[in-house]
Amino acid sequence: MQLSAEGLDLIKKSEGFRDHVYRDVAGFLTIGYGHLIKPNESFPGGISEPQAAAMLSDDVQAAEQAVARLVKVALTQGQFDALVDFCFNLGSARLAGSTLLRELNAGHHDAAARQLFAWDHAGGAVNAGLKARRQADFELWTRGAEGNGASAKPPAEVATSRPKTNAATSAV
């Protein structure tokens, strides 16, 4: 399965394009469409949008592969897209250790969908951008999800029991 155009649009919209190095909400050096700068990378002159798009394609491919490796149940396109965005934004290690993945792989699609809302913190506080992004992920997830028994409704308020950390990174 591959990220749909709608999923790619969500990532681009959520990340925005920056032609110069900046620190993301969690403080990581980033460039382009949320590309986490690796230790061997340097962009003193910035990058063009086509360069950013190529980097995004590579980063998305890594996120797609992580979702394919970690998820053991059938997904709709929207669920796949939401999980690829999650991995792109937070990293595959966060998905691997999450209640979201445990619920999903146990076949509890609705419970997994609601877990998306637990991932809206950066620096120990709710981040409006992450909150909106998780809502968009939830909407992707639930669109057309009837085929696998999912019919989740967003929680009125999600209480999380996980420690608040700098969870928002673009690491895959």
C-alpha positions as CSV (number, residue, x, y, z in Angstrom):
1,M,0.0,0.0,0.0
2,Q,1.2,3.5,-0.7
3,L,0.3,6.9,0.7
4,S,-2.6,8.5,-1.3
5,A,-2.5,12.0,-2.7
6,E,-4.8,13.0,0.1
7,G,-2.4,11.7,2.7
8,L,0.5,13.4,1.0
9,D,-1.5,16.7,0.9
10,L,-2.0,16.3,4.7
11,I,1.7,16.0,5.3
12,K,2.6,18.9,3.1
13,K,-0.1,21.1,4.7
14,S,0.8,20.1,8.2
15,E,4.5,20.5,7.7
16,G,4.6,23.5,5.4
17,F,7.6,24.2,3.2
18,R,10.6,26.0,4.4
19,D,13.6,26.5,2.2
20,H,16.0,27.0,5.1
21,V,16.9,25.1,8.3
22,Y,14.7,25.6,11.3
23,R,13.9,24.0,14.6
24,D,10.6,22.1,14.7
25,V,8.2,22.3,17.6
26,A,10.3,19.7,19.5
27,G,13.5,21.6,18.8
28,F,14.9,19.3,16.0
29,L,16.7,20.8,13.0
30,T,14.4,20.4,10.0
31,I,14.2,21.7,6.4
32,G,11.8,21.4,3.5
33,Y,8.5,19.6,4.3
34,G,9.5,18.5,7.8
35,H,12.6,16.6,6.8
36,L,14.6,15.8,10.0
37,I,18.2,16.8,9.2
38,K,20.6,13.8,9.7
39,P,24.1,14.3,11.2
40,N,25.7,14.0,7.8
41,E,23.4,16.5,6.1
42,S,24.1,20.2,5.7
43,F,22.1,22.9,3.9
44,P,23.9,26.2,4.3
45,G,22.3,27.6,1.1
46,G,18.8,26.2,1.8
47,I,16.9,24.0,-0.7
48,S,14.5,24.4,-3.5
49,E,10.9,23.1,-3.4
50,P,11.8,20.3,-5.9
51,Q,14.6,19.2,-3.6
52,A,12.2,19.3,-0.6
53,A,9.7,17.2,-2.6
54,A,12.4,14.6,-3.4
55,M,13.4,14.5,0.3
56,L,9.7,14.2,1.3
57,S,9.3,11.3,-1.1
58,D,12.2,9.4,0.6
59,D,10.9,10.2,4.1
60,V,7.3,9.1,3.2
61,Q,8.7,5.8,1.7
62,A,10.4,5.1,5.0
63,A,7.2,5.8,6.9
64,E,5.2,3.6,4.6
65,Q,7.7,0.8,5.1
66,A,7.4,1.2,8.9
67,V,3.6,1.0,8.8
68,A,3.8,-2.1,6.6
69,R,6.3,-3.7,9.0
70,L,4.5,-2.9,12.2
71,V,0.8,-3.3,11.4
72,K,-0.5,-6.9,11.3
73,V,-4.1,-6.3,10.3
74,A,-5.8,-5.1,7.1
75,L,-6.1,-1.3,6.7
76,T,-8.3,0.9,4.6
77,Q,-6.5,3.6,2.6
78,G,-7.5,6.2,5.1
79,Q,-6.1,4.2,8.0
80,F,-2.9,3.6,6.2
81,D,-2.6,7.3,5.3
82,A,-3.2,8.4,8.9
83,L,-0.5,5.9,10.2
84,V,2.0,7.1,7.6
85,D,1.4,10.7,8.7
86,F,1.8,9.6,12.3
87,C,5.1,7.9,11.6
88,F,6.3,10.8,9.4
89,N,5.5,13.2,12.2
90,L,6.4,11.3,15.3
91,G,8.7,8.5,14.1
92,S,8.2,4.8,13.7
93,A,9.5,4.1,17.2
94,R,6.6,6.0,18.7
95,L,4.2,4.0,16.7
96,A,6.0,0.7,17.6
97,G,5.6,1.3,21.3
98,S,2.1,2.8,21.3
99,T,-1.2,1.7,22.7
100,L,-2.5,2.7,19.3
101,L,-0.6,-0.1,17.6
102,R,-1.4,-2.6,20.3
103,E,-5.1,-1.8,19.9
104,L,-5.0,-1.9,16.1
105,N,-3.1,-5.2,15.9
106,A,-5.6,-6.7,18.4
107,G,-8.3,-5.8,15.8
108,H,-9.7,-2.9,17.9
109,H,-9.8,-0.3,15.1
110,D,-12.1,2.1,16.9
111,A,-10.0,2.1,20.1
112,A,-6.9,2.6,17.9
113,A,-8.4,5.5,16.1
114,R,-9.2,7.2,19.4
115,Q,-5.6,6.8,20.5
116,L,-4.5,9.2,17.8
117,F,-5.7,12.0,20.0
118,A,-3.3,11.1,22.7
119,W,-0.4,12.4,20.5
120,D,-1.0,16.1,20.5
121,H,1.7,17.2,23.0
122,A,5.1,18.8,22.5
123,G,7.2,20.1,25.3
124,G,4.8,18.6,27.9
125,A,1.8,20.7,26.7
126,V,-1.0,20.4,24.1
127,N,0.1,21.9,20.8
128,A,-2.6,23.4,18.7
129,G,-0.9,22.3,15.4
130,L,-0.5,18.7,16.6
131,K,-4.1,18.7,17.9
132,A,-5.3,19.8,14.4
133,R,-3.1,17.2,12.8
134,R,-4.4,14.4,14.9
135,Q,-7.9,15.5,14.1
136,A,-7.1,15.3,10.4
137,D,-5.5,11.9,10.9
138,F,-8.7,10.7,12.7
139,E,-10.8,12.0,9.8
140,L,-8.7,10.1,7.3
141,W,-8.8,7.0,9.5
142,T,-12.6,7.0,9.8
143,R,-13.4,7.8,6.1
144,G,-14.4,4.6,4.5
145,A,-13.5,2.5,7.6
146,E,-16.8,0.6,7.7
147,G,-15.2,-2.2,5.8
148,N,-13.2,-3.4,8.7
149,G,-15.8,-2.9,11.4
150,A,-14.5,0.5,12.5
151,S,-17.0,3.3,13.3
152,A,-15.1,5.4,15.8
153,K,-16.3,8.7,17.0
154,P,-13.8,11.3,18.4
155,P,-13.6,11.3,22.1
156,A,-15.0,14.3,23.9
157,E,-11.7,14.7,25.7
158,V,-8.8,12.3,25.7
159,A,-7.1,11.7,29.0
160,T,-3.6,10.3,28.5
161,S,-1.7,8.3,31.0
162,R,1.6,8.5,29.2
163,P,4.2,10.9,30.4
164,K,4.3,14.2,28.5
165,T,7.4,14.3,26.4
166,N,8.8,16.1,23.4
167,A,6.9,13.7,21.2
168,A,6.7,15.8,18.1
169,T,9.6,15.1,15.7
170,S,9.8,14.2,12.1
171,A,12.0,11.2,12.7
172,V,11.0,8.0,11.0
